[in-house]
Amino acid sequence: MKIKTKNKLNAGVVLLILGLILASSVSALIIKTEGFEDEVVDTNPVADWYTYTETEPYGYANVTNETYKAGLQSYLINESLVAVSDGYADFQLIPQYPYLRFEFWFLINATDNEHSNVSVRLMNDERTDILCMWNISNTTCNLNNNDGVLLTASIVNKTWYRASVDFNWTDDTFNGTLYDASGTILDYSNWNPMVNISAPNVDELEYINITTTVDKSTWFAVDGFTLNKAGYEDAEYGTSAWWTFLIITIMIVLLVYWLATRDAPIDAKVLIGIAISVIMCLALITASL
């Protein structure tokens, strides 16, 4: 009987360890997310995984509660004055990785401002080379590389859309997709070469650059950057919480099954060990979100 109980104890510990490994690895699939929810309204966005800078022409380029896709806040460039030069906002990633996926939500408002052709450029080391770029006008969104337009779709004023790019750093190609708010694919590019595949150090994503056009006023909102190192697609940013719930649920089921099949009372030391393991698991999940 003691041998049987010991075997079950070992099996329970093994299941718990496997759960810890699963929790720490799966929760780390989504490396970085930014929903602008924990930022101060009317100030520049800030996070420990990027450095934000912008050029002088912008009268307003801040976190806002004027519009949002999810939560209560987003990032907005609202420049009613006509710029005398191209302006840009940079999110420099810290550190840089060969991310497998980048996506973001965007909305244009051509009613309040003219809004003509904002470019969201994904750039590599030292901000020298553009890997690919989204060009968004009053009525059209397209994705470009050196070969020109790879996908194009009509868009509607004051409507949220989701744009994503998957990267293959082995052959230096990318694949872009544009979705409407319901998740329907409006167009996709298939795999194409990055813009500067012959340039040195094209091996990681370093800059998310938003550039606005000279002599045009701009109203352009972004909500929900997601950078993914493991290649899983998320229907919405913030799905790490769903993964966390699923993992914890699986661990609880396994633990309950183990406890229900025990033939001996549960030792206090075993309970303490389980409690410590669960706390470690939750700490690992929280740290990787």
MARKEMAR-161194 format. One record per residue (C-alpha): residue number from 1; chain; x, y, z. Coordinates in steps of 0.5 Angstrom, whole numbers, plus 2048, in hexadecimal, padded with zeros to 3 digits. Each point is the difference from the previous one (the first is absolute). Example, Ala and Ser with C-alpha at 12.3 -4.5 7.8 and 13.67 -1.06 7.14 Angstrom:
// MARKEMAR-161194
1,A,819,7F7,810
2,A,802,807,7FE
// end
This chain:
// MARKEMAR-161194
1,A,800,800,800
2,A,806,805,802
3,A,803,7FE,7F9
4,A,7FA,802,7FC
5,A,7FE,806,804
6,A,808,802,7FF
7,A,7FF,7FF,7F8
8,A,7FA,804,800
9,A,803,806,804
10,A,806,800,7FB
11,A,7FB,800,7FA
12,A,7FC,806,803
13,A,807,804,801
14,A,802,7FE,7F9
15,A,7F9,803,7FD
16,A,801,806,804
17,A,807,801,7FE
18,A,7FD,7FF,7F8
19,A,7FB,805,802
20,A,805,805,802
21,A,804,7FF,7FA
22,A,7FA,801,7FB
23,A,7FE,806,804
24,A,807,803,7FF
25,A,800,7FF,7F9
26,A,7F9,801,7FE
27,A,7FF,806,803
28,A,807,803,7FD
29,A,7FD,7FF,7F9
30,A,7FE,807,800
31,A,806,804,801
32,A,7FE,807,800
33,A,7F9,803,800
34,A,7FE,808,801
35,A,7F8,802,800
36,A,802,807,803
37,A,7FB,7FE,806
38,A,805,801,806
39,A,803,807,7FD
40,A,7FE,807,802
41,A,7FB,803,7FB
42,A,803,806,7FC
43,A,807,7FE,801
44,A,805,7FC,7FC
45,A,800,7F9,800
46,A,805,7FC,805
47,A,802,7F9,801
48,A,806,7FC,802
49,A,801,7FC,7FA
50,A,800,806,7FB
51,A,803,808,800
52,A,7FB,805,7FD
53,A,802,806,7FC
54,A,7FC,805,7FB
55,A,802,805,7FB
56,A,7FE,808,801
57,A,7FB,801,7FC
58,A,7FA,7FC,804
59,A,7FC,804,804
60,A,7FD,7FA,803
61,A,803,7F9,800
62,A,7FE,7FD,807
63,A,7FC,7FB,803
64,A,7F8,801,800
65,A,7FA,7FE,802
66,A,7FC,804,7FA
67,A,800,7F9,7FC
68,A,802,7F9,802
69,A,7FF,7F9,7FD
70,A,800,7FC,807
71,A,801,803,807
72,A,7FF,807,800
73,A,806,803,7FD
74,A,804,800,7FA
75,A,806,804,7FD
76,A,7FE,806,7FB
77,A,804,805,7FB
78,A,7FB,806,800
79,A,804,805,7FC
80,A,7FB,805,7FD
81,A,805,805,7FD
82,A,803,7FE,7FA
83,A,807,7FE,801
84,A,806,803,7FD
85,A,804,7FA,7FF
86,A,7FF,7F8,801
87,A,7FF,7FE,808
88,A,801,7FA,803
89,A,7FF,7FC,807
90,A,805,7FB,801
91,A,7FF,7FA,805
92,A,807,7FD,801
93,A,7FF,7F9,802
94,A,805,7FE,806
95,A,803,7FB,800
96,A,7FF,7FE,7F8
97,A,7FE,7F9,7FE
98,A,7FE,7FC,7F9
99,A,7F9,801,802
100,A,7FC,7FB,7FC
101,A,7F9,804,800
102,A,7FE,808,801
103,A,7F9,802,800
104,A,7FD,807,802
105,A,7F9,803,7FF
106,A,7FF,806,7FD
107,A,7FA,805,7FE
108,A,800,807,7FC
109,A,7FC,806,800
110,A,800,804,7FA
111,A,7FA,804,802
112,A,803,804,806
113,A,807,800,7FC
114,A,802,7FF,7F9
115,A,804,7FA,802
116,A,804,7FE,7FA
117,A,805,7FA,7FF
118,A,803,7FE,807
119,A,805,7FA,800
120,A,801,7FB,805
121,A,808,7FE,7FE
122,A,803,7FA,804
123,A,807,801,800
124,A,807,7FC,802
125,A,806,802,803
126,A,802,808,801
127,A,7FA,802,7FC
128,A,803,7FF,7FA
129,A,7FC,7FB,7FC
130,A,7F9,7FF,7FF
131,A,7FD,7F9,800
132,A,7F9,802,7FE
133,A,7FB,805,801
134,A,7F9,801,800
135,A,7FD,806,7FC
136,A,7F9,803,803
137,A,7FD,805,7FC
138,A,7F9,803,801
139,A,7FC,7FA,7FC
140,A,806,7FB,7FF
141,A,805,7FB,804
142,A,805,7FD,7FD
143,A,807,7FC,801
144,A,806,802,7FD
145,A,807,7FD,7FE
146,A,805,802,7FB
147,A,7FC,7FC,7FB
148,A,7FA,805,801
149,A,7F9,7FF,803
150,A,7FF,7F9,803
151,A,7F9,800,802
152,A,7FB,806,800
153,A,7F9,800,803
154,A,7FB,806,800
155,A,7FF,803,807
156,A,7FA,804,803
157,A,801,806,804
158,A,800,800,808
159,A,800,7F8,800
160,A,805,7FC,803
161,A,804,7FB,7FC
162,A,806,7FB,802
163,A,806,7FF,7FC
164,A,805,7FA,802
165,A,807,7FE,7FD
166,A,803,7F9,801
167,A,808,800,7FF
168,A,804,7FB,7FD
169,A,807,801,802
170,A,803,7FA,7FD
171,A,7FF,803,7F9
172,A,7FE,807,802
173,A,7F9,800,7FD
174,A,7FA,802,803
175,A,7F8,7FF,800
176,A,7FB,806,801
177,A,7F9,7FF,802
178,A,7FA,806,800
179,A,7FA,7FE,804
180,A,7FA,804,802
181,A,7FD,801,807
182,A,7FC,7F9,800
183,A,807,7FC,7FE
184,A,7FE,7FF,7F8
185,A,806,800,7FC
186,A,800,806,7FB
187,A,806,7FE,7FC
188,A,807,7FD,801
189,A,806,800,7FD
190,A,803,7F9,800
191,A,808,800,802
192,A,804,805,7FC
193,A,807,803,801
194,A,802,805,806
195,A,801,807,7FD
196,A,808,7FF,801
197,A,802,7F9,800
198,A,807,802,7FE
199,A,801,805,805
200,A,804,7FE,806
201,A,7FD,7FE,807
202,A,7F9,7FE,7FD
203,A,7FF,7FB,806
204,A,7FB,804,804
205,A,7FB,805,801
206,A,802,806,804
207,A,7FB,806,7FE
208,A,7F9,801,7FF
209,A,800,806,7FD
210,A,7FA,804,7FE
211,A,801,806,7FB
212,A,7FB,805,7FE
213,A,800,804,7F9
214,A,803,807,7FF
215,A,7FA,805,7FE
216,A,7FB,7FC,803
217,A,7FC,800,807
218,A,7FF,7FA,803
219,A,7FC,7FC,805
220,A,802,7F9,801
221,A,7FF,7FB,806
222,A,803,7FA,802
223,A,7FE,7FB,805
224,A,803,7F9,802
225,A,807,7FF,7FE
226,A,802,7F8,800
227,A,807,7FD,7FF
228,A,800,7F9,800
229,A,806,7FC,800
230,A,7FD,7F9,7FF
231,A,7FC,801,7FA
232,A,7F9,7FF,803
233,A,7FA,804,7FE
234,A,7FC,804,805
235,A,7F9,802,7FE
236,A,801,806,805
237,A,806,803,804
238,A,7FF,7FE,807
239,A,7FF,7F8,7FF
240,A,806,7FF,804
241,A,7FA,800,806
242,A,7FC,7FA,7FC
243,A,807,7FC,800
244,A,801,801,807
245,A,7F9,7FE,802
246,A,800,7FA,7FC
247,A,807,7FE,803
248,A,7FE,801,807
249,A,7F9,7FC,7FF
250,A,804,7FA,7FD
251,A,805,800,806
252,A,7FA,800,805
253,A,7FD,7FA,7FC
254,A,806,7FC,801
255,A,801,802,807
256,A,7F9,7FE,802
257,A,801,7FA,7FC
258,A,806,7FE,804
259,A,7FD,802,806
260,A,7FA,7FC,7FF
261,A,804,7F9,7FE
262,A,804,801,807
263,A,7FF,7FA,804
264,A,803,804,806
265,A,7FF,806,804
266,A,804,806,7FD
267,A,806,802,804
268,A,801,807,802
269,A,807,800,7FD
270,A,7FC,7FE,7F9
271,A,7FB,806,801
272,A,806,805,801
273,A,804,7FD,7FA
274,A,7F9,801,7FB
275,A,7FF,807,803
276,A,807,802,7FF
277,A,800,7FD,7F9
278,A,7F9,804,7FE
279,A,803,806,802
280,A,806,7FF,7FC
281,A,7FC,7FF,7FA
282,A,7FC,806,801
283,A,806,804,801
284,A,803,7FD,7F9
285,A,7F9,802,7FC
286,A,800,807,803
287,A,807,801,7FF
288,A,7FF,7FE,7F8
289,A,7FA,804,7FF
// end
